[in-house]
Each structure stands twice: as C-alpha cells, then as structure tokens.
Amino acid sequence: MLPSLAAATIILFMLPFMPTAGLFLRRRQALGPSPLSEGAYAPDHFARNLMIKLRARAALIAQPVLSVFESDLDHEPLMILPGPMRRAPPECATKMTYALANLDLPAALSCDKEIATEGSLQTGGNARYRALYAAGTLHINRNSTVMRWCHADTHLKVDAGCRILGRASANKTIKVDAPCRFRSMTAPIILIGPAKPRIGGALGVNPQSLTAADHVAREPVSLTAGTRLHGSVKAHGQLCVGAHSVIAGALVCEGDIVIGPGCLIEGPIIAEGDIRMAGDCEVGGPDHPATVVGENIEIAGPAVIYGAVHARSSGILTEK
C-alpha cells in the first residue's frame, strides 16, 4: 500500500513537468533550426533588415513620391522624403525617416527613430541618433552620439567627440577622428586619425627577415623594441610588444596587451583583459583582415586596422 501511494505521489508531482521533459527528450532535428541565423552576426545585419522593409514599403506606393509622404512600418509612423533635401523636416526627430536621395540633418537634433537614405547622409553636430544608414557616404559630425548602429554602403566618416555606442560598419572604409568612443567597428579598412596605410604594410615584410617561431608562455611576456617575429605569441598575465616591432602572427593573452608605437601586427589581437595600442600601428592587411578584441580598448592615432575592433566594455580613440 505504501509503495503504491509513494508512486502515485511522484507521478502527480512530475505531471506538470512532462511537456517540458518531452521537449528535451525529443530528437534535436525535430526542434528545427535556431532562430538566430549566421546572418545575425554580420555587422550590417540591422541595416540590411531595415532596408528590406523600407524598400518593400516604398514599392507599395502607387504614385511617385514628389513631396513628404506619411506612411507606417511595423506599426510605427514613417516619413518618406523625395529628392535631395538640404534640411530634413523636424518630424524626423520622432518618426522613422526614409529619404530617396541625399539628406542633410540639422545640428542639435535628438532622434528617437531610425534614419535611412538611398543617397549620402550628412548629420549635424551635437546630436543624438538611434540608428543611421546611408547607401552612399555617411558623415557623422562632431560631438554626436549614435545609440544603436550606423552603416554606410560606401564610406563612414566619424568626427571628433562622437560616441558610437553600438555597431559601426561600412563596406569600404571607416575614417574616425580622435577623440572618439566606440564599441564595435567593422570595415575592410579602418583609419584612425590622420592615418595612411603603409606601402606594403605588415604583409610587405620579407618573411626571411623574420624569426620563425611561435611563443607560448604561462607567464607575462615582454618583447623588446624592434622584435621581428614570424609566428604568434600567447601569454598569461600581460603581453607587451616593444616599439617598431613586426609580428607576422597573432597576439593572444589572458590578461592585458600593450603595444608600443610603430608596430605592424599581421594577425588578430585578442585579450581577455584590456588592449592599449600606441600610435602609428597597423593591424592586419588588405588580403586578410584581422580582429582586435578586448575588454577595454584604447588606440592612439594615427592607426590603421584592416577588419574589425570590438570592445566588450568600452573603446576609446585618442590622439597621439
């Protein structure tokens, strides 16, 4: 009698959990693909999705857009602007804005919605934006803040004093003047300050002139100035690279990475701690982009990075 009563109690207790248990016991194939696709990791993911919706909405308009056209997108008010406009209507501060040509935004504007243009986009200074997209060139003027993301299909120019708190990306170049705060930047080439790519760059160094070796140490590592190494360096604690060194490989450290001025780093730079990079450095190359990843990142201009820079907490670009 007692065993039967205990069994009945256990069954009654487990009954509410049966649907969840069945979900985990099912074969993984039955669960279907993950809702987060690989495309969600692309730097222009948000911009691409927004433009698909905006272009589809504009295609539904029967008549040509000759004046400001009021519409909606995903239950949000939308303004569609015709032709080149020297000044956007003040309503763009509170309504999603889609311009069919070039667009100039006034200074000291605070926008709660996305702004996108099929031409070039020039923002005013001392402004705050939710998100920005330009099919041409995107120029963010001084002392402005972008809360979520900004993307240019060609070139992105960010003036001094700006804060880019989300993703910044461009299909060609990103040019940033210091000082500037950022979280994530991705482009074939990122120019910080008055930077110009070196002739040949890190890849132009004759490999025979470099010492071929990988360095793995379970302790801090300090490379002397002028080190020339064909290989990667992995260290615990702290990794310091002396001035004017050439590293044809990656830098990886569980702590902080400190890079002196004038260095050429061919591979990625990955730190569990912070990254501090002095001026006149170059990372990656035109034919193989690299990534700089750290908790807090400080880069002094001028500097050139082919690929991406991601600060898990915060990033700052400073003058030399």
C-alpha positions in Angstrom: 0.0 0.0 0.0 2.8 2.4 1.0 4.8 1.9 -2.2 1.8 2.4 -4.4 1.0 5.7 -2.5 4.5 6.9 -2.9 4.5 6.1 -6.7 1.2 7.9 -7.1 2.6 10.9 -5.3 5.7 11.0 -7.5 3.6 10.8 -10.7 1.3 13.6 -9.6 4.4 15.7 -8.7 6.1 15.1 -12.1 2.9 15.6 -14.2 3.2 19.4 -14.7 6.8 18.9 -15.9 6.0 16.3 -18.6 5.6 18.8 -21.5 9.0 20.4 -20.8 10.6 17.0 -20.3 9.2 15.8 -23.6 10.8 18.8 -25.4 14.3 17.9 -24.1 13.8 14.2 -24.8 12.9 14.8 -28.5 15.5 14.4 -31.2 17.3 17.7 -31.9 16.2 17.6 -35.6 12.6 17.9 -34.5 13.4 21.2 -32.8 14.1 22.9 -36.1 16.9 25.5 -36.9 18.0 28.1 -34.4 16.1 31.4 -34.8 19.4 33.2 -34.7 21.0 32.7 -38.2 24.6 33.3 -39.1 23.5 36.5 -40.8 22.6 37.9 -37.5 26.3 38.2 -36.7 27.0 40.2 -39.9 28.0 43.8 -39.0 25.3 45.2 -41.3 22.6 42.8 -40.1 20.3 45.5 -38.7 20.8 47.9 -41.6 20.1 45.2 -44.2 16.9 44.1 -42.5 15.7 47.7 -42.1 16.3 48.5 -45.8 14.5 45.4 -47.0 11.4 46.5 -45.1 11.7 50.2 -46.2 12.2 49.4 -49.9 9.3 46.9 -49.8 7.1 49.6 -48.2 8.1 52.3 -50.7 7.4 49.9 -53.6 3.7 49.7 -52.5 3.2 53.4 -53.1 1.2 53.7 -56.3 2.1 57.3 -57.2 5.6 58.9 -57.5 6.8 60.5 -54.2 7.0 64.2 -55.0 6.6 65.6 -51.5 6.8 64.3 -48.0 4.8 61.1 -47.8 3.3 59.9 -44.5 3.1 56.1 -44.0 3.9 53.4 -41.4 6.2 50.5 -40.9 5.7 47.8 -38.3 3.0 50.0 -36.7 5.5 52.9 -36.4 5.0 56.2 -38.2 7.2 56.6 -41.3 8.1 59.6 -43.4 9.3 59.0 -47.0 11.2 62.0 -48.3 11.6 62.7 -52.1 14.6 64.1 -54.0 17.7 65.7 -52.3 16.7 67.7 -49.3 19.0 70.3 -47.8 17.2 70.1 -44.5 15.1 67.3 -43.1 11.6 68.1 -41.6 11.6 68.5 -37.8 9.3 65.4 -37.6 12.3 63.2 -38.2 13.1 63.5 -34.6 10.0 61.4 -33.7 9.3 59.5 -36.9 11.2 56.9 -38.8 12.7 58.6 -41.9 13.4 57.2 -45.3 15.0 59.5 -47.9 15.0 58.5 -51.5 18.1 60.7 -52.2 20.8 62.7 -50.3 19.8 64.1 -46.9 21.3 66.7 -44.6 20.2 66.7 -40.9 20.3 69.9 -38.7 22.5 70.3 -35.7 21.5 69.5 -32.1 18.8 67.0 -33.3 17.6 64.2 -31.0 16.1 61.4 -33.0 14.2 58.5 -31.4 13.8 56.6 -34.6 15.9 55.2 -37.4 17.0 57.5 -40.3 17.9 55.9 -43.7 18.7 57.3 -47.1 19.3 55.9 -50.6 22.0 58.6 -51.1 24.5 60.2 -48.8 23.7 61.3 -45.3 25.3 64.2 -43.5 24.3 64.7 -39.9 24.5 67.9 -37.8 26.8 68.2 -34.8 25.9 67.9 -31.2 23.1 65.5 -32.0 21.8 62.1 -30.8 20.6 59.4 -33.1 19.1 56.0 -32.6 20.4 54.4 -35.9 21.7 55.7 -39.2 22.0 54.2 -42.7 23.3 55.6 -46.0 23.5 53.8 -49.3 26.3 56.3 -50.1 28.6 58.1 -47.7 27.6 58.6 -44.1 29.2 61.6 -42.3 28.6 61.9 -38.5 29.5 65.4 -37.4 31.3 66.4 -34.2 30.1 65.6 -30.7 27.2 63.4 -31.8 26.0 60.1 -30.3 24.7 57.0 -32.1 22.8 54.8 -29.7 22.4 51.5 -31.6 24.1 51.2 -35.0 25.3 53.1 -38.1 26.2 51.7 -41.5 27.3 53.1 -44.9 27.4 51.0 -48.1 30.5 53.0 -49.1 32.4 55.3 -46.6 31.7 56.2 -43.0 33.3 59.3 -41.6 33.1 60.0 -37.8 34.2 63.3 -36.5 36.0 64.0 -33.2 34.0 64.0 -30.0 31.5 61.4 -31.2 30.2 58.3 -29.3 29.3 55.2 -31.3 27.6 53.0 -28.6 26.6 50.1 -30.9 27.8 48.7 -34.2 29.6 50.9 -36.8 30.2 49.4 -40.2 31.0 50.3 -43.8 31.5 48.3 -47.0 34.6 50.3 -47.9 36.2 52.5 -45.2 35.7 53.9 -41.8 37.5 57.1 -41.0 37.4 58.2 -37.4 38.9 61.4 -35.8 40.1 61.3 -32.2 39.0 61.6 -29.6 36.1 59.2 -30.1 34.3 56.5 -28.0 33.1 53.3 -29.6 32.1 49.7 -29.0 32.4 47.9 -32.4 33.7 49.0 -35.8 33.9 46.8 -38.9 35.2 47.7 -42.4 37.8 46.5 -44.9 39.9 49.3 -43.6 39.6 51.5 -40.5 41.6 54.7 -40.5 42.1 56.3 -37.1 43.2 60.0 -37.0 45.4 61.2 -39.9 46.4 57.6 -40.8 47.5 56.3 -44.2 48.3 52.7 -44.9 52.0 52.0 -45.2 53.4 51.0 -48.5 53.4 47.2 -48.3 52.3 47.1 -44.7 52.9 44.1 -42.5 52.5 41.7 -45.4 55.1 43.5 -47.4 57.9 42.5 -45.0 60.2 39.8 -46.3 59.4 36.7 -44.3 63.0 35.6 -44.5 64.0 38.6 -42.4 61.7 37.4 -39.5 62.5 34.9 -36.8 60.1 31.9 -37.4 58.7 30.7 -34.1 55.5 30.5 -32.1 55.9 31.7 -28.5 53.6 30.1 -25.8 54.3 31.1 -22.2 52.4 30.6 -19.0 53.7 33.8 -17.7 53.9 37.5 -18.7 55.8 38.2 -21.9 57.7 41.3 -22.9 59.0 41.6 -26.5 61.9 44.1 -26.9 61.7 47.0 -29.3 62.3 46.1 -32.9 61.3 42.4 -32.5 60.7 40.7 -35.9 58.8 37.5 -35.5 57.1 35.2 -38.0 54.7 33.5 -35.6 52.1 34.0 -32.9 52.6 34.9 -29.3 50.4 33.6 -26.5 50.9 34.7 -22.9 49.4 34.7 -19.4 49.3 37.8 -17.2 50.4 40.6 -19.6 51.8 40.8 -23.1 53.9 43.8 -24.0 55.2 44.4 -27.6 58.1 46.9 -27.9 58.1 49.8 -30.3 58.5 49.3 -34.1 58.1 45.5 -33.8 56.8 43.3 -36.7 54.7 40.3 -35.7 53.6 38.2 -38.6 51.1 36.3 -36.5 48.5 36.7 -33.7 48.8 38.2 -30.2 46.7 36.3 -27.5 46.7 37.0 -23.8 44.6 36.1 -20.8 45.4 39.5 -19.3 46.3 42.9 -20.9 48.1 43.5 -24.2 50.2 46.7 -24.5 51.6 47.5 -28.0 54.2 50.2 -28.5 54.3 52.8 -31.3 55.0 51.9 -34.9 54.2 48.2 -34.7 53.0 46.0 -37.6 50.8 43.1 -36.4 49.6 40.8 -39.2 47.2 38.6 -37.2 44.3 39.2 -34.7 44.9 40.7 -31.3 42.8 39.0 -28.6 42.9 39.8 -24.9 40.7 38.7 -22.0 41.8 41.9 -20.4 42.4 45.4 -21.9 44.3 46.4 -25.0 46.4 49.6 -25.3 47.9 50.4 -28.6 50.2 53.4 -29.2 50.2 55.5 -32.4 51.5 54.6 -35.9 50.4 51.0 -35.6 48.9 48.8 -38.3 46.9 45.6 -37.8 46.0 43.0 -40.5 46.4 43.5 -44.2 44.3 44.2 -47.3 44.2 40.5 -48.3 43.5 39.1 -44.8 41.6 41.2 -42.3 42.3 40.9 -38.6 40.2 41.5 -35.5 41.1 43.3 -32.3 39.1 42.2 -29.3 39.5 43.2 -25.6 37.5 44.2 -22.5 38.5 47.9 -22.8 40.4 49.1 -25.8 42.5 52.3 -26.2 44.0 53.1 -29.6 46.1 56.2 -30.2 46.0 57.6 -33.7 47.2 57.5 -36.3 46.5 53.8 -36.7 45.2 51.5 -39.5 43.2 48.4 -38.9 42.1 46.0 -41.6 38.9 44.3 -40.3 37.3 44.9 -37.0 37.7 46.3 -33.5 35.4 45.1 -30.7 35.5 46.3 -27.1 33.4 44.2 -24.8 33.0 47.1 -22.3 34.3 50.3 -23.9 36.7 51.6 -26.5 38.4 55.0 -26.9 40.4 56.5 -29.7 42.9 59.1 -28.6 45.3 61.5 -30.3 49.0 60.5 -30.5 
